[in-house]
Amino acid sequence: MRFATCPCSFGETLTFDSLIDATMLDSSARLTGLLCGTQPMNDIWSPRATLQRMLDVEAALARATAAHNVIPYRAVAAIEGACQADQLDANALARDAAFGGNLAIPLVKQLTARVKAADAEASKYVHWGATSQDIIDTATVLQLRDTFDLLDSGLQTTCDALAKLAATHRATPMIGRTWLQQALPITLGLKFAQWLDALLRHRERLDALRARVLVLQFGGAAGTLASLRDAAPQVTQSLAQELKLAVPTLPWHTQRDRIAETASLFGMLIGTLGKIARDISLQMQTEIDELGEPAAAGKGGSSTMPHKRNPVGCAAVLTAATRAPGLVATVFAGMVQEHERALGGWQAEWDALPDLARLAGGALANIAQIAAGLNVNVPRLAANLDVTHGLILGEAVMLALGDSIGRLDAHHLVERASKAAIAEHKTLFDVLAADAAVTEHLSIERLKQLLDPAQYVGQAHAYVDAALALHHARAKRALSKE
């Protein structure tokens, strides 16, 4: 909810638009705002949208209280008419929020003044029965709903792209790497399927999160709604219906598990996207050259080296993954709140949660764009499989020999052959094929088969199929609900 003041002439009054034009201090308007974010997500959490969502809650509150005769119905039109963010004095809001401790206090003051200018009697009923946190938290929930919708759409697009890649490269062999060293053969499809599987779990988490998080916050000064007397339950129901939110069991002013769970989801999603970006960027290294971000005019170049093709999309995602843990920790630290209203913990969420949403949206958009146009260098994948001249298949030979001579003896035999291959600059096949202790148990044809990387990928194909089945099942369920 960052809402920055800006340098301006003494006595100058800024409209909302002039505040945005005059400064780049707001997180949605930073010079770097589109490096790690997207315009749609930035718009959801912009100062304008934040204020408008708060005003949407105020307008809905007027309608709900009027529906149960708590305030006169004739007051609603004037209140609704004044609930427009463009009518606010942004400079005064930013200044007065610092004095009042939150944005809702000066917002209600300005709203009341605007209503009074149109209808003095109606101005008596602005913000009736609510507390500042009711307005701020509920507005945040509305922004989270928009955020969830945007993320869900992005996840679907990304999962579709990864599913296509996994199916296309289901059986494309490549080297698997552990501790950054060549390990055993896998398939490129398996790598894509692992990414897909993780993102499918995030879609499940997002589905579950909606039910817990998209709820009204409405408790009044101390969480009892005493100001609404007997009408409190009815007004609560009507306000939730107006805003299309669920009604929680009770107000949750200092119970921040909903917000913390949301921050956790954002953080985990960014972490998964960061893992994908890390893999792609490593496979883009000149010496590896297995994958490449899609090319575009002006993208990935160097200011001094014409030959460079930098993984700039991955860099943006990894930037988000570097920042996210600290922001999640901020939200988690803020959960320890005092009594019925927080002193610092709640306020710490106001920047951390929007920043996490922006980073999640930006990271997801980058991975979606990369996955949709990912360049796969199949010949290079094959060449990298042969870097060790067959040594990576030593395990396969050892296990096959172990059936005849026992695992430990087979291990010693293949280990000796591997050392000889390195020392004599030969392939593992050449050394093994010349060793009578091996050919006594394994034919030359069997050796060739064992040293074929495509023949030693275990359950990789089945794992790809399993991930694709989950993806397709989700798509089918989604269609059935339409």
Backbone torsions as a table, in degrees:
resi	resn	phi	psi	omega
1	MET	NA	30.9	-177.0
2	ARG	-60.7	130.8	-177.4
3	PHE	-142.4	90.9	-166.9
4	ALA	-87.3	146.3	168.4
5	THR	-80.1	170.7	-177.6
6	CYS	-144.4	157.9	177.7
7	PRO	-69.5	129.3	179.5
8	CYS	-155.6	168.2	-179.1
9	SER	-65.5	146.1	179.3
10	PHE	-58.0	130.5	177.1
11	GLY	85.9	-6.3	-179.6
12	GLU	-74.0	134.1	176.7
13	THR	-102.4	127.5	-178.1
14	LEU	-102.6	134.7	168.8
15	THR	-78.4	173.0	-179.8
16	PHE	-61.2	-44.5	-179.3
17	ASP	-64.9	-38.9	-178.6
18	SER	-69.6	-29.0	175.8
19	LEU	-63.3	-45.1	-180.0
20	ILE	-65.9	-39.8	-178.5
21	ASP	-72.6	-30.2	-172.8
22	ALA	-84.1	-16.6	-176.4
23	THR	-143.5	152.2	174.3
24	MET	-112.5	22.2	-175.1
25	LEU	-76.0	-23.1	-177.8
26	ASP	-72.0	144.9	-174.6
27	SER	-63.1	-27.6	-179.7
28	SER	-84.0	-7.1	-177.4
29	ALA	-123.7	18.8	177.7
30	ARG	-64.6	154.8	174.3
31	LEU	-60.4	-28.8	179.6
32	THR	-96.4	13.0	-172.7
33	GLY	-61.9	-25.6	-179.1
34	LEU	-103.2	1.1	174.6
35	LEU	-73.6	-41.3	-179.0
36	CYS	-120.1	13.3	-178.8
37	GLY	-140.3	-178.8	176.1
38	THR	-129.0	154.2	179.5
39	GLN	-62.0	-42.4	178.7
40	PRO	-59.4	-42.2	179.8
41	MET	-72.8	-39.2	175.7
42	ASN	-58.5	-38.4	-179.6
43	ASP	-64.8	-38.4	179.8
44	ILE	-60.1	-36.1	-175.0
45	TRP	-107.9	16.9	178.5
46	SER	-69.7	160.1	175.7
47	PRO	-55.6	-42.2	179.9
48	ARG	-58.9	-48.4	-178.2
49	ALA	-66.5	-38.5	178.9
50	THR	-60.3	-48.2	179.4
51	LEU	-66.5	-39.8	-178.9
52	GLN	-65.4	-37.5	177.7
53	ARG	-65.7	-38.0	175.8
54	MET	-63.2	-41.1	178.6
55	LEU	-69.1	-32.4	175.4
56	ASP	-61.3	-38.9	178.2
57	VAL	-67.4	-41.5	178.7
58	GLU	-61.9	-42.0	179.4
59	ALA	-65.5	-42.8	178.7
60	ALA	-64.8	-36.3	177.3
61	LEU	-61.8	-41.9	178.2
62	ALA	-61.5	-43.8	-179.9
63	ARG	-65.7	-41.4	-177.5
64	ALA	-68.1	-42.4	179.7
65	THR	-69.8	-34.9	177.9
66	ALA	-68.2	-35.0	-178.8
67	ALA	-61.5	-21.7	-178.8
68	HIS	-117.8	23.3	173.0
69	ASN	61.6	25.6	174.9
70	VAL	-77.6	-37.9	172.3
71	ILE	-125.6	158.5	178.9
72	PRO	-64.4	138.2	-179.1
73	TYR	-64.0	-28.6	-178.9
74	ARG	-67.0	-14.5	179.8
75	ALA	-80.3	-15.9	-172.1
76	VAL	-65.1	-44.6	-174.9
77	ALA	-59.5	-43.4	-178.9
78	ALA	-66.7	-39.3	179.1
79	ILE	-66.9	-46.7	178.7
80	GLU	-59.5	-41.5	-178.1
81	GLY	-63.0	-27.2	-179.0
82	ALA	-90.8	-5.6	-176.7
83	CYS	-86.2	60.5	178.5
84	GLN	-127.4	120.9	-175.4
85	ALA	-59.4	-33.1	-177.6
86	ASP	-65.6	-16.0	-179.3
87	GLN	-86.1	-6.2	-175.0
88	LEU	-84.4	152.5	172.6
89	ASP	-89.7	99.4	-172.5
90	ALA	-65.5	-37.6	-179.0
91	ASN	-63.1	-43.7	178.9
92	ALA	-66.0	-38.1	177.7
93	LEU	-61.2	-46.5	-178.6
94	ALA	-63.4	-41.5	-179.5
95	ARG	-68.1	-47.7	-174.4
96	ASP	-73.8	-25.2	177.0
97	ALA	-62.9	-34.6	178.8
98	ALA	-65.5	-34.7	179.2
99	PHE	-79.6	-38.3	-176.2
100	GLY	-83.1	-17.2	178.5
101	GLY	92.2	-12.4	173.2
102	ASN	-159.6	166.8	-173.9
103	LEU	-78.0	-23.6	-175.0
104	ALA	-68.3	-33.8	-176.9
105	ILE	-62.2	-54.2	177.7
106	PRO	-68.7	-28.3	177.6
107	LEU	-63.9	-45.8	178.6
108	VAL	-63.3	-38.0	178.5
109	LYS	-61.7	-47.3	179.3
110	GLN	-67.0	-40.9	179.1
111	LEU	-60.3	-44.4	179.3
112	THR	-60.8	-42.6	179.8
113	ALA	-63.5	-40.0	-179.6
114	ARG	-69.6	-39.2	176.9
115	VAL	-64.1	-41.0	-179.1
116	LYS	-62.2	-35.9	178.8
117	ALA	-63.4	-28.0	-180.0
118	ALA	-95.3	-34.7	-174.9
119	ASP	-158.0	98.5	-175.3
120	ALA	-59.6	-38.7	-179.0
121	GLU	-66.2	-40.8	-179.1
122	ALA	-64.9	-30.6	-176.9
123	SER	-63.8	-19.2	178.7
124	LYS	-67.3	-17.0	-170.3
125	TYR	-112.8	11.4	176.1
126	VAL	-68.1	135.6	172.6
127	HIS	65.4	28.0	-173.8
128	TRP	-68.0	123.8	173.4
129	GLY	85.8	-9.4	-175.6
130	ALA	-101.7	163.9	169.7
131	THR	-114.5	165.8	-176.5
132	SER	-55.7	-41.4	-176.7
133	GLN	-66.2	-30.7	175.9
134	ASP	-58.3	-44.7	-177.3
135	ILE	-69.8	-46.4	-176.9
136	ILE	-67.1	-47.4	-178.4
137	ASP	-65.0	-43.4	-178.8
138	THR	-66.7	-38.8	175.4
139	ALA	-61.3	-40.4	177.6
140	THR	-62.1	-41.5	178.1
141	VAL	-61.7	-40.1	177.1
142	LEU	-62.9	-39.8	177.2
143	GLN	-67.9	-35.7	176.7
144	LEU	-65.5	-36.6	177.5
145	ARG	-61.3	-45.2	176.8
146	ASP	-62.4	-38.9	179.1
147	THR	-64.2	-45.5	-180.0
148	PHE	-60.4	-41.4	179.4
149	ASP	-62.1	-43.0	-179.7
150	LEU	-66.7	-43.0	178.7
151	LEU	-65.7	-39.5	-179.4
152	ASP	-63.4	-41.3	177.2
153	SER	-63.6	-43.4	178.9
154	GLY	-65.5	-38.0	177.8
155	LEU	-64.7	-40.2	179.0
156	GLN	-62.7	-45.6	179.8
157	THR	-61.1	-44.5	-178.5
158	THR	-66.9	-43.4	179.0
159	CYS	-63.6	-38.7	177.3
160	ASP	-60.7	-44.0	-179.4
161	ALA	-66.0	-41.7	-179.9
162	LEU	-68.8	-36.0	177.8
163	ALA	-63.1	-40.3	178.2
164	LYS	-63.8	-43.2	178.1
165	LEU	-64.1	-42.4	-179.2
166	ALA	-63.2	-40.9	179.3
167	ALA	-68.5	-42.1	-178.7
168	THR	-63.9	-40.0	-174.4
169	HIS	-110.0	29.0	-179.6
170	ARG	-52.6	-40.8	-175.0
171	ALA	-114.4	13.5	178.7
172	THR	-76.1	112.5	-176.9
173	PRO	-74.2	146.7	174.5
174	MET	-151.4	169.2	177.8
175	ILE	-83.8	134.0	169.3
176	GLY	-87.5	147.7	-175.6
177	ARG	-126.8	133.5	173.8
178	THR	-125.7	138.4	-176.3
179	TRP	55.5	32.3	-179.9
180	LEU	67.6	10.4	179.2
181	GLN	-112.8	154.2	176.8
182	GLN	-61.8	134.5	-177.5
183	ALA	-118.0	-92.3	-179.7
184	LEU	-131.1	162.8	176.4
185	PRO	-66.2	143.8	168.6
186	ILE	-131.9	-165.4	169.4
187	THR	-120.2	151.5	176.8
188	LEU	-62.6	-34.7	177.2
189	GLY	-59.8	-35.8	178.3
190	LEU	-65.0	-41.0	178.1
191	LYS	-60.8	-46.1	178.1
192	PHE	-64.0	-38.5	-179.8
193	ALA	-65.8	-35.6	177.1
194	GLN	-64.3	-42.1	176.7
195	TRP	-62.1	-45.3	180.0
196	LEU	-60.0	-46.7	-177.8
197	ASP	-58.8	-42.4	179.6
198	ALA	-64.6	-42.3	-179.5
199	LEU	-69.3	-30.9	174.8
200	LEU	-63.3	-37.2	176.8
201	ARG	-66.2	-36.6	176.9
202	HIS	-65.2	-33.8	175.7
203	ARG	-64.6	-39.3	176.6
204	GLU	-64.1	-43.0	178.2
205	ARG	-61.3	-42.1	-179.6
206	LEU	-63.4	-40.9	176.8
207	ASP	-58.3	-46.7	-178.0
208	ALA	-68.5	-34.6	-176.8
209	LEU	-65.7	-35.7	-177.7
210	ARG	-54.6	-45.1	-176.5
211	ALA	-64.1	-33.9	-177.6
212	ARG	-86.1	-30.0	-171.2
213	VAL	-98.2	-34.4	-174.4
214	LEU	-82.5	67.4	-179.0
215	VAL	-129.1	155.3	179.4
216	LEU	-68.9	147.1	167.3
217	GLN	-114.2	113.5	-176.4
218	PHE	-157.3	100.4	-178.2
219	GLY	-137.9	-6.0	-177.7
220	GLY	72.1	-166.4	-167.9
221	ALA	-56.1	-41.4	-177.0
222	ALA	-128.9	20.2	177.0
223	GLY	82.6	17.3	-179.1
224	THR	-115.3	-11.3	-175.3
225	LEU	53.3	33.3	179.9
226	ALA	-60.2	-29.2	-176.8
227	SER	-65.7	-20.3	-179.2
228	LEU	-96.9	0.2	176.1
229	ARG	52.2	-135.2	-174.7
230	ASP	-71.6	-15.4	-177.6
231	ALA	-82.7	-5.0	-173.9
232	ALA	-53.6	-49.7	-178.8
233	PRO	-61.5	-40.4	-178.5
234	GLN	-68.8	-41.3	178.5
235	VAL	-64.7	-40.7	178.6
236	THR	-58.9	-47.2	179.8
237	GLN	-62.0	-44.5	-178.2
238	SER	-66.1	-40.0	179.3
239	LEU	-64.2	-41.8	177.9
240	ALA	-63.4	-40.7	178.3
241	GLN	-65.0	-40.6	179.2
242	GLU	-58.7	-39.8	-174.9
243	LEU	-95.1	-0.6	-179.0
244	LYS	57.8	45.6	176.3
245	LEU	-119.5	158.2	175.6
246	ALA	-80.0	159.1	176.6
247	VAL	-96.6	122.4	178.1
248	PRO	-73.9	167.4	177.6
249	THR	-59.0	-39.5	178.6
250	LEU	-160.5	165.0	179.9
251	PRO	-58.9	152.6	-170.7
252	TRP	-129.7	36.7	-174.6
253	HIS	-49.4	-47.6	-178.0
254	THR	-113.4	16.0	172.4
255	GLN	-106.4	96.0	-166.8
256	ARG	-100.5	21.3	-179.2
257	ASP	-62.3	-33.1	178.4
258	ARG	-62.1	-46.0	-179.6
259	ILE	-68.7	-39.8	179.5
260	ALA	-65.1	-39.0	177.8
261	GLU	-64.7	-38.3	177.3
262	THR	-63.4	-46.9	178.2
263	ALA	-60.2	-38.5	178.9
264	SER	-62.8	-44.6	177.8
265	LEU	-60.1	-47.3	178.8
266	PHE	-57.5	-45.5	-178.8
267	GLY	-63.6	-43.8	179.5
268	MET	-66.3	-41.1	178.1
269	LEU	-61.1	-46.4	178.7
270	ILE	-61.6	-38.7	178.1
271	GLY	-62.5	-43.7	177.5
272	THR	-63.1	-43.4	178.5
273	LEU	-64.9	-34.9	176.6
274	GLY	-64.7	-38.9	176.9
275	LYS	-61.5	-42.9	178.1
276	ILE	-61.6	-45.5	179.6
277	ALA	-62.9	-37.6	178.9
278	ARG	-63.8	-46.4	179.3
279	ASP	-60.0	-48.0	-177.5
280	ILE	-62.5	-44.7	-178.3
281	SER	-64.5	-37.0	176.5
282	LEU	-66.5	-39.5	-180.0
283	GLN	-76.5	-9.9	174.9
284	MET	-88.2	-10.1	-179.2
285	GLN	-55.3	144.4	-175.9
286	THR	-52.2	-42.4	-177.1
287	GLU	-72.0	-19.9	-178.8
288	ILE	-97.7	-60.6	170.8
289	ASP	57.0	40.4	179.9
290	GLU	-93.2	-36.4	-179.4
291	LEU	-127.6	161.2	176.9
292	GLY	-151.9	138.7	172.8
293	GLU	-61.0	149.6	177.1
294	PRO	-61.2	138.8	-178.3
295	ALA	-81.0	148.7	175.6
296	ALA	-154.1	153.2	-178.6
297	ALA	-58.2	126.2	176.7
298	GLY	78.4	5.8	-175.9
299	LYS	-103.3	127.3	171.9
300	GLY	83.0	8.2	-179.5
301	GLY	-82.4	168.8	177.7
302	SER	-108.9	149.7	179.0
303	SER	-72.3	-17.8	-177.3
304	THR	-126.7	-23.7	-174.5
305	MET	-113.1	104.3	-174.2
306	PRO	-60.8	-25.2	-174.7
307	HIS	-81.0	-12.4	-171.6
308	LYS	-69.4	143.8	171.1
309	ARG	-135.4	89.7	-172.5
310	ASN	-82.3	145.8	177.5
311	PRO	-79.2	71.5	-171.6
312	VAL	-70.8	-32.7	175.7
313	GLY	-64.1	-44.7	176.8
314	CYS	-62.2	-38.4	179.7
315	ALA	-60.8	-41.1	179.3
316	ALA	-63.9	-41.4	179.7
317	VAL	-66.9	-42.2	-179.8
318	LEU	-68.7	-30.6	172.9
319	THR	-62.0	-46.0	177.7
320	ALA	-60.6	-42.5	-178.8
321	ALA	-67.0	-26.9	176.8
322	THR	-74.9	-37.8	-177.5
323	ARG	-79.5	-32.8	-169.7
324	ALA	-59.5	-44.3	-176.6
325	PRO	-57.4	-38.7	178.4
326	GLY	-65.9	-37.4	178.9
327	LEU	-69.0	-41.4	176.2
328	VAL	-61.4	-42.4	179.6
329	ALA	-61.9	-36.8	177.8
330	THR	-60.7	-46.1	179.6
331	VAL	-64.6	-42.3	179.8
332	PHE	-65.2	-40.3	178.1
333	ALA	-62.9	-32.1	-179.3
334	GLY	-73.8	-5.8	-179.6
335	MET	-69.4	-24.2	-177.7
336	VAL	-82.6	91.3	-172.0
337	GLN	-113.1	160.9	-172.1
338	GLU	-95.3	122.0	169.3
339	HIS	48.9	-125.2	-173.4
340	GLU	-99.4	-3.2	175.6
341	ARG	-155.3	135.7	-170.9
342	ALA	-80.3	154.0	177.3
343	LEU	-122.0	79.6	177.4
344	GLY	111.1	-39.9	-177.7
345	GLY	-65.8	-47.7	177.6
346	TRP	-63.3	-44.5	-177.2
347	GLN	-62.7	-30.7	-179.9
348	ALA	-67.1	-22.1	178.7
349	GLU	-70.1	-26.1	-167.3
350	TRP	-61.0	-31.6	175.2
351	ASP	-97.0	-38.2	-172.7
352	ALA	-65.0	-45.9	-175.9
353	LEU	-66.7	-48.0	176.1
354	PRO	-59.8	-39.5	179.0
355	ASP	-62.2	-40.9	177.2
356	LEU	-62.8	-41.6	178.8
357	ALA	-62.5	-43.9	179.4
358	ARG	-62.9	-44.5	-179.5
359	LEU	-64.7	-40.5	178.5
360	ALA	-63.8	-44.3	179.3
361	GLY	-63.1	-42.3	-179.5
362	GLY	-68.1	-43.9	-180.0
363	ALA	-62.9	-42.1	-179.5
364	LEU	-65.4	-42.6	179.5
365	ALA	-62.8	-38.8	178.8
366	ASN	-65.7	-45.2	-179.9
367	ILE	-67.0	-37.3	177.5
368	ALA	-60.6	-43.8	-179.1
369	GLN	-67.1	-40.6	178.9
370	ILE	-65.6	-47.2	-177.4
371	ALA	-62.5	-35.7	-178.0
372	ALA	-67.4	-27.2	-177.1
373	GLY	-127.5	23.8	-174.9
374	LEU	-60.9	132.0	175.9
375	ASN	-90.6	127.0	179.9
376	VAL	-113.8	122.8	-179.8
377	ASN	-99.6	86.8	-175.4
378	VAL	-62.9	-43.2	177.5
379	PRO	-59.0	-37.0	179.8
380	ARG	-69.9	-35.9	175.1
381	LEU	-58.3	-42.7	-180.0
382	ALA	-67.7	-41.5	-179.7
383	ALA	-63.5	-40.7	180.0
384	ASN	-68.3	-26.5	175.6
385	LEU	-66.0	-26.2	-174.4
386	ASP	-100.2	8.3	-177.0
387	VAL	-58.0	-38.0	-177.0
388	THR	-91.0	5.2	178.6
389	HIS	55.3	41.1	173.0
390	GLY	98.4	-7.9	-176.9
391	LEU	-60.3	-30.3	-178.1
392	ILE	-66.1	-15.4	179.0
393	LEU	-97.6	11.1	179.5
394	GLY	-57.1	-36.5	-179.9
395	GLU	-62.2	-41.5	-179.6
396	ALA	-60.9	-43.9	179.2
397	VAL	-66.0	-43.5	-179.4
398	MET	-57.3	-46.3	-178.4
399	LEU	-66.7	-37.4	178.5
400	ALA	-66.5	-42.2	176.3
401	LEU	-66.6	-35.0	-178.5
402	GLY	-59.3	-28.0	177.1
403	ASP	-61.5	-26.5	-176.9
404	SER	-102.9	-39.4	-172.8
405	ILE	-117.9	1.3	-179.7
406	GLY	95.5	148.2	-172.9
407	ARG	-63.4	-46.7	-174.0
408	LEU	-64.3	-45.2	178.0
409	ASP	-63.9	-38.7	178.9
410	ALA	-64.4	-39.3	178.4
411	HIS	-60.8	-46.6	-179.5
412	HIS	-62.4	-41.1	-177.7
413	LEU	-64.3	-47.9	-177.7
414	VAL	-70.3	-35.5	176.9
415	GLU	-62.2	-42.9	178.4
416	ARG	-63.6	-42.1	178.8
417	ALA	-64.3	-37.7	179.7
418	SER	-64.5	-43.3	178.6
419	LYS	-64.1	-38.6	178.3
420	ALA	-65.7	-39.4	179.4
421	ALA	-61.6	-40.8	179.2
422	ILE	-68.2	-46.2	-176.3
423	ALA	-67.0	-35.1	-175.1
424	GLU	-98.9	3.3	179.6
425	HIS	56.5	45.3	177.9
426	LYS	-116.4	165.9	173.2
427	THR	-79.1	157.1	177.7
428	LEU	-62.3	-35.7	178.6
429	PHE	-60.7	-44.7	-178.6
430	ASP	-59.8	-42.7	-178.9
431	VAL	-68.3	-45.3	-177.9
432	LEU	-66.7	-39.9	-177.8
433	ALA	-66.2	-22.9	179.6
434	ALA	-93.1	1.9	-176.6
435	ASP	-103.0	113.5	-178.2
436	ALA	-62.7	-29.4	179.7
437	ALA	-65.8	-22.0	177.4
438	VAL	-90.4	-51.5	-174.5
439	THR	-68.1	-14.9	173.9
440	GLU	-62.9	-28.7	-175.9
441	HIS	-113.6	-24.2	-177.4
442	LEU	-127.3	125.0	178.3
443	SER	-70.8	165.9	177.4
444	ILE	-61.5	-41.5	179.1
445	GLU	-64.2	-39.0	178.6
446	ARG	-66.9	-38.3	176.6
447	LEU	-61.5	-44.0	179.4
448	LYS	-60.4	-41.6	179.2
449	GLN	-64.3	-43.5	-179.2
450	LEU	-66.1	-28.4	-177.5
451	LEU	-96.9	14.4	173.8
452	ASP	-92.5	115.0	-177.0
453	PRO	-56.1	-35.2	-177.5
454	ALA	-66.5	-18.7	-178.6
455	GLN	-92.1	0.4	-176.5
456	TYR	-129.8	55.3	178.2
457	VAL	-114.3	12.1	173.9
458	GLY	54.8	-127.3	-176.7
459	GLN	-93.3	17.8	-175.2
460	ALA	-54.4	-46.4	-178.1
461	HIS	-62.6	-42.9	-179.7
462	ALA	-65.3	-37.4	179.1
463	TYR	-66.1	-40.2	176.3
464	VAL	-60.6	-46.2	-179.5
465	ASP	-60.2	-38.5	-179.0
466	ALA	-65.7	-43.0	178.9
467	ALA	-65.9	-40.9	178.3
468	LEU	-64.9	-36.8	178.1
469	ALA	-63.2	-42.0	177.1
470	LEU	-61.4	-44.3	-179.5
471	HIS	-61.8	-47.0	-178.0
472	HIS	-67.4	-35.3	178.2
473	ALA	-64.1	-40.2	178.6
474	ARG	-65.3	-43.0	179.1
475	ALA	-61.2	-39.7	179.6
476	LYS	-65.8	-41.5	177.5
477	ARG	-62.5	-39.9	-179.2
478	ALA	-63.7	-40.6	179.0
479	LEU	-65.4	-36.9	-178.1
480	SER	-68.1	-22.6	-180.0
481	LYS	-85.0	-15.8	-177.7
482	GLU	-77.3	NA	NA
